[in-house]
Amino acid sequence: MRAAVQRVSHARVEIEGEVVGSIGRGLVVFLGVAKEDTEDDAKWLAAKIASLRVFEDEQGKMNLSLGEMGGSVLSVSNFTLLGDCRKGRRPSFDDAAAPEEAERLYEAFVRFLAGANLKVETGRFQEKMLVSLSNDGPVTLLLDSRKGQ
C-alpha cells in the first residue's frame, strides 16, 4: 500500500461541482492499493500516518501528530500511485489491486484512521475527482507499507 501524504492548511474534493469532502488544517492522503496488500497493510499505514509528527510545536519544530494538534485527514483513493514508469512512456498499472479488493482495503484504511480518533473526510472510490489543496510547508511524504513493516 502506498501513500503520498501532504500537510495542508486546507483541502477539498469535488465531483462534478459538488464538494464531497473538505478539511481545514491536517493531512491529505492519496492512497494506492497493490495486489498483495492486506488489512495488515492498511492498519500499519493508518497507524503510521496517525502518529507522524509533522506539525510544528511552540518552538517551530515538527514535533506534533495530527491528533495532538487537532487536525483532520482527507483520504483520496489513487491507483496511479502504483504506476510503473520504468519502461516506455505509458505507466503500467499491473501492480494495482483489482477494484473490488482495492475498495475494500481503502475503506478498511479509512476505518483504521477513524478508529485512531481522527476526523476523516474522503473522496469517492473510482470517481473522477478534482482535489484542491494548499500544501503547508511544503511537506510531502511518501510511505509504502511494504518498505516499513
C-alpha positions in Angstrom: 0.0 0.0 0.0 1.4 3.4 -1.0 0.5 6.8 0.3 1.5 10.3 -0.7 0.9 12.4 2.4 0.7 16.2 2.3 0.5 18.6 5.2 -2.2 21.1 4.3 -3.8 24.3 5.6 -7.0 23.2 3.9 -8.2 20.8 1.2 -11.3 19.6 -0.6 -12.5 17.1 -3.1 -15.2 17.9 -5.7 -17.1 15.6 -8.0 -19.0 17.3 -10.8 -19.0 20.6 -8.9 -20.2 19.1 -5.6 -17.8 19.2 -2.6 -17.8 15.7 -1.2 -15.1 16.1 1.4 -13.2 19.0 2.9 -10.8 19.7 5.8 -9.0 22.6 7.4 -5.5 22.0 8.8 -4.4 18.4 8.5 -3.2 15.8 6.1 -4.3 14.8 2.6 -3.6 11.2 2.0 -3.5 9.8 -1.6 -3.7 6.0 -1.2 -2.9 3.3 -3.7 -3.6 -0.3 -3.1 -1.4 -3.0 -4.5 -2.3 -6.6 -5.4 -0.5 -8.2 -2.5 -1.9 -5.7 0.1 -3.9 -6.9 3.1 -5.8 -5.4 6.0 -2.4 -5.5 7.9 -1.0 -3.1 5.4 -4.0 -0.8 5.9 -3.7 -1.0 9.7 0.1 -0.3 9.6 -0.2 2.6 7.3 -3.1 4.2 9.2 -1.2 3.9 12.5 1.9 5.4 10.9 0.0 8.3 9.4 -1.9 8.9 12.7 1.4 9.1 14.6 3.5 11.1 12.2 5.0 14.1 13.9 4.8 16.6 11.1 3.2 19.6 12.7 5.1 22.4 14.5 5.2 22.8 18.2 5.7 26.1 20.1 9.4 26.1 19.1 8.6 25.7 15.4 9.9 22.0 15.3 7.9 19.3 13.6 7.0 17.5 16.8 3.2 17.1 16.9 1.0 14.5 15.4 -2.4 15.0 13.8 -4.3 14.1 16.9 -2.1 16.3 19.1 -2.8 19.4 17.0 -6.5 18.6 16.4 -6.2 18.2 12.6 -8.2 16.2 10.1 -7.5 13.8 7.3 -8.8 13.9 3.7 -8.3 10.5 2.2 -8.4 10.0 -1.6 -8.1 6.7 -3.4 -5.5 7.0 -6.1 -4.5 3.9 -8.0 -2.0 5.9 -10.1 0.4 5.7 -7.1 1.0 2.1 -8.3 2.0 3.2 -11.8 5.3 1.8 -13.0 7.0 4.2 -15.4 10.3 2.4 -15.9 9.5 1.2 -19.4 8.1 3.1 -22.3 6.1 6.3 -22.0 2.8 5.0 -20.6 2.6 3.9 -17.0 1.8 0.3 -16.3 -0.8 -0.4 -13.5 -0.2 -4.1 -13.3 0.7 -3.9 -9.6 -2.6 -2.2 -8.7 -5.2 -4.3 -6.9 -8.5 -5.2 -8.6 -11.1 -2.5 -8.0 -13.3 -4.6 -5.6 -10.3 -5.5 -3.4 -8.8 -2.0 -3.6 -12.1 -0.5 -2.5 -12.4 -3.0 0.4 -8.9 -2.2 1.6 -9.3 1.6 1.1 -12.4 1.5 3.3 -10.5 -0.5 5.9 -7.7 2.1 5.9 -10.3 4.9 6.4 -11.9 2.9 9.3 -8.5 2.4 11.0 -7.8 6.2 10.7 -11.2 7.0 12.2 -10.5 4.4 14.9 -7.5 6.4 15.9 -9.9 9.2 16.9 -9.2 11.3 13.8 -11.8 13.2 11.8 -11.6 11.7 8.4 -13.2 13.0 5.2 -13.0 11.1 1.9 -13.4 11.4 -1.9 -15.4 8.7 -3.7 -13.8 5.5 -4.9 -13.4 5.1 -8.7 -14.8 8.6 -9.4 -13.1 11.4 -11.3 -12.3 13.9 -8.6 -11.0 17.4 -8.5 -8.7 17.7 -5.5 -7.8 21.2 -4.3 -5.2 21.7 -1.5 -2.8 24.2 0.0 0.4 22.3 0.9 1.7 23.8 4.1 5.5 23.9 4.1 5.6 22.3 1.6 5.6 19.0 3.5 5.1 15.8 1.3 6.0 12.3 2.4 5.9 9.0 0.6 5.0 5.9 2.6 4.9 2.3 1.5 3.7 -0.5 3.8 6.0 -3.0 2.1 9.0 -0.9 3.0 8.1 -0.1 6.5 7.0 -3.3 8.2 
